Amino acid sequence: MDLNNWTQTIAEKRWPILPDTLNELRDVCARHSDLINFTYLANLCLSDPFLLLDLFRVVGNSRALQRNESIPAVEQTLLLMGLESVVTRFSRVEALEPSLDKLDEDVYEAVGDWLGRSRVAALLVKEWLSIMGDVKVEDCFVAALLYNLPGCIYMIQRNRLPDRPLLQELSEVFDADYAQVLAAFIKAMPLPPGLQNLLGPGAPNKRRQLLKLAMATANSLEHGTGRSTWMVGVDTAAKLINCTPEMAYQAVVHAVLNVAKHPHVAGYTFPARSLLILPSDGKVAAMRKTAALSGPDQLENAIRESIRFLSNDLKFERVLYYHYEHDGHLLKLRYQVGVAADSPLRKLKVELEPGSFFGVFTSKPQSFHAPASVRQQLTRRYDDEFFQHVGDQEFALMTLFGGHKLSGVFYVDNAASGRAIDDKTYHRFKDLVTRLTLMPR
């Protein structure tokens, strides 16, 4: 397939936006002109890459932009167009929706997933640039939002899921690097030419590198944070912006959760599921068929996946999850890895008596790391039956809360080898449980 012919073909069509975005847009445009807020409209454009595409196509042929090779700010673009022109244009846009004769449901969800990943990358590169002290972030932000759009349009046109990884399939179909696909896309739409400096082929610089790392990180979240091939991108970003890998990684978590909490389509929650559940092999397809990140079944599945991750990837030799039984005001073992069949821990019910260790520990969301010396102090101070059976080795604990309600307690240790729990592993344990606490109940 010829790349230029394809981009010219898709440039002849006006592409729809996400349904929730359209509902908000219609509500805004129906107001009296004095009540229409350009800042709100700008944020709406930045929440839906398809709406941003629709806006930037209006100014793509601007001679001033071509001379300056700049990327205009979204709110500035709206102001330059004027209220009447903005309302007229946006009142004619349509919604992207699945239907029996137009768009397959799986394709619709996959498009939402890839748009969500673009927004994760946009928030991520913005945060990384801010850590570096770079105050000019909007150009990289909008470039990230537009990055996956050629792939999304490709899926919509064909109305089926790709046979290979999406961006790889585009490169193979058009026999071109993805940067060349983006360059042709920007030129044909047309979009502000300044985007070529960030997205098209060209010499690398720090901003381009961070943008590319943010896109690679967001687009491959399902590989799992425990995989070194995925973490190397985050570590590289940390070196570029001169911060710790933990700080760079936390920016990923915050970006993913931000998008999941403000979904314009179910697919916006999929990046959070990828980061939280850390699926591998054939689980990704099944994950994408799940509509939302909510409900007790979703939480239970996430807890079970977290148990597997703690055991298989973080290499804890023993992992226990004690569920809080509200009626009896106690903790009862629900899931475990590495507990012997005859261990009293399997049947032990942990009472939450006032003044007991677990009575105090479960009173609020918190974590606790107990090296060997601290473990001995706990034995002397508390007479909890749990400590009589769990052993004398180092361990870590963390409560799982939903809002102000206790759900349970995670316990991890290396009972067989006595191996210490280093700070990095402990922080990754805390990150995992923290993400579970942020799931809707």
C-alpha positions as CSV (number, residue, x, y, z in Angstrom):
1,M,0.0,0.0,0.0
2,D,1.3,3.5,-0.9
3,L,1.7,5.7,2.1
4,N,1.1,9.0,0.4
5,N,-2.1,7.7,-1.3
6,W,-3.4,6.4,2.1
7,T,-2.7,9.6,4.0
8,Q,-4.4,11.6,1.2
9,T,-7.4,9.3,1.4
10,I,-7.9,9.6,5.2
11,A,-7.2,13.4,4.9
12,E,-10.3,13.8,2.7
13,K,-12.6,12.6,5.6
14,R,-13.5,14.3,8.8
15,W,-13.0,11.8,11.6
16,P,-15.5,11.3,14.5
17,I,-14.7,11.9,18.2
18,L,-15.4,9.9,21.3
19,P,-19.1,9.8,22.4
20,D,-18.6,11.2,25.9
21,T,-16.5,14.0,24.5
22,L,-19.3,14.9,22.0
23,N,-21.8,15.0,24.8
24,E,-19.7,17.5,26.8
25,L,-19.0,19.5,23.6
26,R,-22.7,19.8,22.8
27,D,-23.5,20.9,26.3
28,V,-20.8,23.6,26.1
29,C,-21.8,24.9,22.7
30,A,-25.5,25.0,23.7
31,R,-24.7,27.6,26.3
32,H,-25.0,31.4,25.9
33,S,-21.8,32.8,24.4
34,D,-20.9,34.6,27.6
35,L,-20.9,31.3,29.5
36,I,-18.5,29.4,27.1
37,N,-15.1,29.0,28.6
38,F,-12.2,28.6,26.2
39,T,-10.0,27.0,28.9
40,Y,-12.6,24.3,29.4
41,L,-12.9,23.8,25.6
42,A,-9.1,23.5,25.4
43,N,-9.0,20.9,28.1
44,L,-11.7,19.0,26.3
45,C,-9.6,18.9,23.2
46,L,-6.7,17.6,25.2
47,S,-8.8,14.8,26.6
48,D,-9.7,13.3,23.2
49,P,-7.0,13.1,20.5
50,F,-9.6,12.9,17.8
51,L,-11.1,16.3,18.8
52,L,-7.5,17.7,19.0
53,L,-7.0,16.4,15.4
54,D,-10.2,18.1,14.3
55,L,-9.1,21.4,15.8
56,F,-5.5,21.4,14.5
57,R,-6.6,20.6,10.9
58,V,-8.2,24.1,10.8
59,V,-4.9,25.9,11.4
60,G,-2.6,23.3,9.6
61,N,-2.3,25.5,6.5
62,S,-1.5,28.7,8.4
63,R,1.3,30.6,6.7
64,A,2.4,32.1,10.0
65,L,2.8,28.6,11.5
66,Q,4.7,27.4,8.4
67,R,7.1,30.3,8.7
68,N,7.7,29.8,12.4
69,E,7.5,26.0,12.3
70,S,5.7,26.2,15.7
71,I,2.9,24.3,17.4
72,P,0.2,26.6,18.6
73,A,-1.2,26.3,22.1
74,V,-4.7,24.8,22.0
75,E,-6.4,27.6,23.9
76,Q,-4.6,30.1,21.7
77,T,-5.9,28.3,18.6
78,L,-9.5,28.4,19.8
79,L,-9.2,32.2,20.5
80,L,-7.7,32.9,17.1
81,M,-10.6,31.0,15.4
82,G,-13.1,33.0,17.4
83,L,-16.2,31.7,19.3
84,E,-18.6,31.6,16.3
85,S,-16.2,29.6,14.2
86,V,-15.4,27.2,17.0
87,V,-19.1,26.6,17.8
88,T,-20.0,26.2,14.1
89,R,-17.2,23.7,13.5
90,F,-17.7,21.6,16.6
91,S,-21.5,21.5,16.2
92,R,-21.0,19.4,13.0
93,V,-18.7,16.7,14.4
94,E,-20.0,13.1,14.9
95,A,-19.4,10.4,17.5
96,L,-17.3,7.3,17.1
97,E,-19.6,4.5,18.2
98,P,-19.7,0.7,17.6
99,S,-22.6,-0.6,15.5
100,L,-23.5,-3.8,13.6
101,D,-22.9,-2.3,10.2
102,K,-20.1,0.3,10.9
103,L,-17.6,-0.5,13.7
104,D,-16.9,-3.7,15.4
105,E,-17.1,-3.6,19.2
106,D,-13.6,-5.0,19.7
107,V,-12.1,-2.5,17.3
108,Y,-13.9,0.3,19.1
109,E,-12.4,-0.8,22.4
110,A,-9.0,-1.2,20.9
111,V,-9.2,2.4,19.5
112,G,-10.1,3.7,22.9
113,D,-7.2,1.8,24.4
114,W,-4.7,3.3,22.0
115,L,-6.1,6.8,22.5
116,G,-5.8,6.2,26.2
117,R,-2.2,5.2,25.8
118,S,-1.5,8.5,23.9
119,R,-3.0,10.5,26.8
120,V,-0.9,8.5,29.3
121,A,2.2,9.3,27.3
122,A,1.2,13.0,27.1
123,L,0.8,13.3,30.9
124,L,4.0,11.3,31.3
125,V,6.3,13.4,29.1
126,K,4.8,16.5,30.7
127,E,5.8,15.2,34.1
128,W,9.2,14.1,33.0
129,L,9.9,17.5,31.4
130,S,8.7,19.3,34.5
131,I,11.1,17.2,36.7
132,M,13.9,18.3,34.4
133,G,12.8,21.9,34.9
134,D,11.6,22.5,31.3
135,V,8.5,24.7,31.4
136,K,7.7,24.3,27.7
137,V,5.6,21.2,27.7
138,E,2.5,21.7,25.6
139,D,4.2,20.9,22.3
140,C,5.3,17.5,23.5
141,F,2.0,17.0,25.2
142,V,0.0,17.5,22.0
143,A,2.5,15.5,19.9
144,A,2.0,12.5,22.2
145,L,-1.7,12.8,21.9
146,L,-1.5,12.6,18.1
147,Y,1.2,9.9,17.9
148,N,-1.1,6.9,17.8
149,L,-3.9,8.4,15.6
150,P,-2.6,7.0,12.3
151,G,-2.9,3.5,13.9
152,C,-6.3,4.2,15.3
153,I,-7.6,5.4,11.9
154,Y,-6.0,2.4,10.2
155,M,-8.0,0.1,12.5
156,I,-11.3,2.0,12.0
157,Q,-10.8,1.8,8.2
158,R,-10.2,-1.9,8.1
159,N,-12.7,-2.5,11.0
160,R,-10.7,-5.3,12.5
161,L,-7.9,-5.8,15.0
162,P,-4.3,-5.8,13.6
163,D,-2.6,-9.2,13.0
164,R,0.6,-7.9,14.6
165,P,1.5,-5.1,17.1
166,L,-0.4,-2.1,15.7
167,L,2.4,0.4,14.9
168,Q,4.7,-2.5,13.7
169,E,1.9,-3.5,11.3
170,L,1.6,0.0,9.9
171,S,5.4,0.2,9.3
172,E,5.3,-3.1,7.5
173,V,2.2,-2.3,5.4
174,F,3.7,0.9,4.2
175,D,7.3,-0.2,4.1
176,A,8.3,2.8,6.2
177,D,9.5,3.7,9.7
178,Y,6.6,4.8,11.9
179,A,8.3,8.3,12.0
180,Q,7.8,8.4,8.2
181,V,4.1,7.4,8.6
182,L,3.7,10.3,11.1
183,A,5.4,12.7,8.8
184,A,3.1,11.8,5.9
185,F,0.1,12.0,8.2
186,I,1.0,15.5,9.5
187,K,1.6,16.8,5.9
188,A,-1.6,15.3,4.5
189,M,-4.1,16.3,7.2
190,P,-2.5,19.0,7.3
191,L,-1.4,19.6,10.9
192,P,0.9,22.4,12.2
193,P,4.3,21.8,10.6
194,G,6.1,22.2,14.0
195,L,4.9,18.7,14.8
196,Q,7.4,17.3,12.2
197,N,10.3,18.5,14.5
198,L,9.0,16.2,17.3
199,L,7.3,13.3,15.5
200,G,8.9,13.1,12.0
201,P,12.4,11.8,11.1
202,G,15.2,13.9,12.4
203,A,18.2,14.2,14.6
204,P,17.6,13.2,18.2
205,N,17.6,15.7,21.1
206,K,16.6,15.4,24.7
207,R,13.0,16.4,24.2
208,R,12.5,14.1,21.2
209,Q,14.1,11.3,23.2
210,L,11.8,11.8,26.2
211,L,8.7,11.9,24.0
212,K,9.8,8.7,22.3
213,L,10.4,7.0,25.7
214,A,7.1,8.2,27.0
215,M,5.3,6.8,23.9
216,A,7.2,3.5,24.2
217,T,6.4,3.2,27.9
218,A,2.7,3.9,27.5
219,N,2.3,1.7,24.4
220,S,3.9,-1.3,26.0
221,L,2.4,-1.3,29.5
222,E,1.1,-4.8,29.1
223,H,4.7,-6.1,29.1
224,G,4.7,-5.6,32.8
225,T,6.8,-3.4,35.1
226,G,8.7,-6.4,36.3
227,R,10.2,-7.0,32.9
228,S,13.7,-5.5,32.4
229,T,13.0,-4.7,28.8
230,W,10.2,-2.4,29.9
231,M,11.9,-0.8,32.9
232,V,15.0,0.1,30.9
233,G,13.0,2.8,29.2
234,V,11.9,4.3,32.5
235,D,15.5,4.1,33.8
236,T,16.8,5.8,30.6
237,A,14.3,8.6,31.1
238,A,15.4,9.0,34.7
239,K,19.0,9.5,33.6
240,L,18.0,12.1,31.0
241,I,16.1,14.2,33.5
242,N,18.5,13.5,36.4
243,C,16.2,11.9,38.8
244,T,15.8,8.5,40.5
245,P,14.3,5.6,38.6
246,E,11.6,5.5,41.4
247,M,10.6,9.1,40.7
248,A,10.4,8.4,36.9
249,Y,8.3,5.3,37.5
250,Q,5.9,7.1,39.9
251,A,5.2,9.5,37.0
252,V,4.1,6.5,35.0
253,V,1.7,5.4,37.8
254,H,0.3,8.9,38.2
255,A,-0.3,9.3,34.5
256,V,-2.0,5.9,34.1
257,L,-4.3,6.5,37.1
258,N,-5.2,10.0,36.0
259,V,-6.4,8.7,32.6
260,A,-8.4,5.9,34.2
261,K,-10.1,8.2,36.6
262,H,-11.3,10.4,33.8
263,P,-12.3,8.0,31.1
264,H,-14.0,9.3,27.9
265,V,-14.3,5.7,26.8
266,A,-13.9,2.3,28.4
267,G,-10.5,1.9,26.7
268,Y,-9.1,4.7,28.8
269,T,-9.1,2.3,31.7
270,F,-7.1,-0.4,29.9
271,P,-3.7,1.1,30.5
272,A,-4.4,1.1,34.2
273,R,-5.4,-2.5,34.0
274,S,-2.2,-3.3,32.2
275,L,-0.1,-1.6,34.8
276,L,-2.1,-3.0,37.7
277,I,-2.6,-6.6,36.6
278,L,0.6,-7.0,34.7
279,P,-0.7,-9.6,32.3
280,S,1.4,-11.7,30.0
281,D,1.0,-14.2,27.1
282,G,-2.7,-14.5,26.1
283,K,-4.2,-12.4,28.9
284,V,-4.1,-9.1,27.0
285,A,-7.0,-9.9,24.7
286,A,-9.1,-11.1,27.5
287,M,-8.3,-8.0,29.5
288,R,-9.4,-5.7,26.7
289,K,-12.8,-7.3,26.6
290,T,-13.4,-6.2,30.2
291,A,-15.3,-3.0,30.0
292,A,-14.3,-1.2,33.1
293,L,-12.0,-1.2,36.1
294,S,-14.6,-1.7,38.8
295,G,-16.7,-4.1,40.8
296,P,-15.8,-6.8,43.4
297,D,-15.0,-9.4,40.8
298,Q,-12.4,-7.0,39.2
299,L,-10.8,-6.4,42.5
300,E,-10.6,-10.1,43.3
301,N,-9.0,-10.9,39.9
302,A,-6.5,-8.0,40.5
303,I,-5.6,-9.4,44.0
304,R,-5.0,-12.8,42.5
305,E,-2.8,-11.4,39.7
306,S,-1.0,-9.3,42.3
307,I,-0.3,-12.4,44.4
308,R,1.2,-14.1,41.3
309,F,3.3,-11.0,40.5
310,L,4.7,-10.8,44.0
311,S,5.7,-14.4,43.9
312,N,6.9,-14.8,40.3
313,D,8.3,-11.4,39.5
314,L,9.4,-9.9,42.8
315,K,10.4,-13.4,44.0
316,F,8.9,-13.4,47.4
317,E,9.0,-16.9,48.8
318,R,5.9,-16.6,50.8
319,V,2.9,-14.4,50.0
320,L,-0.3,-14.2,52.0
321,Y,-3.4,-12.2,51.6
322,Y,-5.7,-12.0,54.6
323,H,-9.2,-10.8,53.9
324,Y,-11.1,-8.7,56.4
325,E,-14.2,-10.4,57.7
326,H,-16.5,-7.6,58.8
327,D,-19.0,-9.7,60.8
328,G,-16.3,-11.3,63.0
329,H,-14.0,-8.2,62.9
330,L,-11.0,-10.5,62.0
331,L,-8.6,-11.4,59.2
332,K,-8.9,-14.7,57.4
333,L,-6.4,-16.2,54.9
334,R,-7.9,-16.1,51.4
335,Y,-4.9,-16.4,49.0
336,Q,-1.4,-17.7,49.7
337,V,1.8,-18.8,48.0
338,G,4.5,-20.8,49.7
339,V,2.5,-21.8,52.9
340,A,3.0,-25.5,53.8
341,A,-0.1,-27.6,53.7
342,D,0.1,-28.3,57.5
343,S,0.9,-24.8,58.5
344,P,-1.3,-23.3,61.2
345,L,-1.3,-20.1,59.2
346,R,-3.8,-21.7,56.8
347,K,-6.5,-21.9,59.4
348,L,-5.5,-19.0,61.7
349,K,-8.0,-16.3,62.2
350,V,-6.3,-13.1,63.1
351,E,-8.3,-11.3,65.8
352,L,-8.2,-7.5,65.7
353,E,-8.3,-6.9,69.4
354,P,-7.6,-3.4,70.6
355,G,-3.9,-3.0,71.4
356,S,-2.9,-6.1,69.4
357,F,-0.4,-5.6,66.5
358,F,-3.0,-6.1,63.8
359,G,-5.6,-4.2,65.7
360,V,-3.3,-1.2,65.5
361,F,-1.9,-1.9,62.1
362,T,-5.3,-2.2,60.3
363,S,-6.7,1.0,61.9
364,K,-5.5,3.0,58.8
365,P,-3.9,2.6,55.4
366,Q,-0.2,1.9,55.9
367,S,2.8,-0.3,55.2
368,F,5.4,-1.8,57.5
369,H,8.9,-3.3,56.8
370,A,10.3,-5.4,59.6
371,P,14.0,-6.3,59.4
372,A,15.2,-9.1,61.7
373,S,16.0,-6.7,64.6
374,V,12.5,-5.1,64.4
375,R,10.9,-8.5,64.1
376,Q,12.4,-9.5,67.5
377,Q,11.1,-6.4,69.1
378,L,7.6,-7.1,67.8
379,T,7.7,-10.6,69.4
380,R,8.6,-9.1,72.8
381,R,6.0,-6.3,72.5
382,Y,3.0,-8.1,71.1
383,D,1.6,-11.4,72.0
384,D,-0.2,-11.9,68.7
385,E,-0.7,-15.6,67.8
386,F,0.3,-14.8,64.2
387,F,3.9,-14.2,65.2
388,Q,4.1,-17.6,66.9
389,H,3.5,-19.3,63.6
390,V,5.0,-17.1,60.9
391,G,8.6,-17.5,61.9
392,D,11.5,-15.1,62.8
393,Q,12.5,-13.9,59.4
394,E,12.3,-10.4,57.9
395,F,8.9,-9.5,56.4
396,A,6.7,-6.7,55.0
397,L,3.1,-5.9,55.4
398,M,0.6,-3.5,53.8
399,T,-3.1,-2.8,54.4
400,L,-5.5,-2.8,51.5
401,F,-8.2,-0.1,51.9
402,G,-11.1,1.0,49.7
403,G,-11.7,4.6,50.7
404,H,-12.0,4.4,54.5
405,K,-13.0,0.7,54.5
406,L,-10.5,-2.1,55.3
407,S,-10.4,-4.9,52.7
408,G,-7.5,-6.9,53.9
409,V,-3.7,-7.2,54.5
410,F,-0.8,-8.4,52.3
411,Y,2.1,-10.2,53.9
412,V,5.4,-11.1,52.2
413,D,8.6,-12.7,53.3
414,N,11.5,-15.0,52.2
415,A,10.9,-17.7,54.8
416,A,12.8,-20.5,53.0
417,S,16.1,-18.7,52.3
418,G,16.0,-15.9,54.9
419,R,16.9,-13.4,52.1
420,A,16.6,-9.8,53.0
421,I,14.0,-7.5,51.4
422,D,15.9,-4.6,49.8
423,D,14.4,-1.1,49.6
424,K,13.7,-1.4,45.8
425,T,11.7,-4.6,46.2
426,Y,9.8,-3.2,49.2
427,H,8.9,0.0,47.3
428,R,7.6,-2.0,44.4
429,F,5.6,-4.1,46.8
430,K,4.0,-0.9,48.2
431,D,3.4,0.5,44.7
432,L,1.5,-2.6,43.7
433,V,-0.8,-2.6,46.7
434,T,-1.3,1.2,46.4
435,R,-2.6,0.7,42.9
436,L,-5.1,-1.8,44.3
437,T,-6.3,0.7,46.8
438,L,-7.2,3.1,44.0
439,M,-9.5,0.7,42.3
440,P,-13.2,1.6,42.5
441,R,-15.3,-0.7,44.8
